[in-house]
């Protein structure tokens, strides 16, 4: 197992509620990533696993009890923990949302990178068969109200999107594609491979980690009136104008939108509970599709093989 060497405190505001939140990433001797709500009396540990995801609406991943102790927007932090090789930690948090910080994975990475214990091989989950989830299948399962909410936030209900994972033994390979009917995003693609090496970590930090969440500026007032997006600003979110043909703040990369999608995929895939080795292909993907993909993958033991860690890594 790899954990942190000391308590690392991270403070900020939540993406949706916009309330101050303090989070402490703590060393652990127990395998797995667990959250604990310190603002809820007698709150138990909340496993950050795919089968404990209770909601994926509002463009985020939420774990725990939907109407009880839960934590939302864990995906950026999970991506960072995965890239740092941290597979054992208890994360105390005094609110329902992980600090949003710069809206990307970069600040989280910089806050944690110096406090990683001696690394060992992370448990590998090797994909053996192709598994796929389509948007059309997902939408059919949603209650009417959730279909309406999805339409509001997505501007339209996407029925041709999918997320697929195929066997690939050399690490986690991600091919992500966004396809928006507007000038500023249009069709964008990004490929990234993580194989556990320092080179793949550096590639992430240099070329992907700073990519921020994004949304339409015209939606902000409606969103905030309904208790969401109150922690968003022009520093941590790419704001797109009302015509959807230009951004209201500067981009780090011309295709920053799809690069951020890679962060979300990395974070969601780490809820598998180890180093998922496979080729993830995402076309108009979402947190909901990512979670359903993992649920389908693990529903049949012939789809995967688990290889436990055995020795220290030399990388």
Buried (B, 14 or more C-beta within 10 A) or exposed (E): BBBBEEEBEBEBBBBBBBEEBBBBBBBBEEBBBBBBBEEBEEBEBBBBBBEBBBBBBBBBBBBBEEEEBBBBBBBBBBBBBBBBBBBBBBBBBBBBBBBBBBBBBBBBBBBBEEBBBEBBBBBBBBBBEBBBBBBEBBBEEBEEEBEEBBEEBEEEBBEEBBBBBBBBEEBBBBBBBBBBEEEBBEEBBBEBBBBBEEEBBEBBBEBBBBBBBBBBBEBBEEBBEEEBBBBBBEEBBBBBEEEBEEBEBEBBBEBBBBBBBBBBBBBBBBBBBBBBBBBBBBBBBBBBBBBBBBBBBBEEEEBBEEBEBEEEBEE
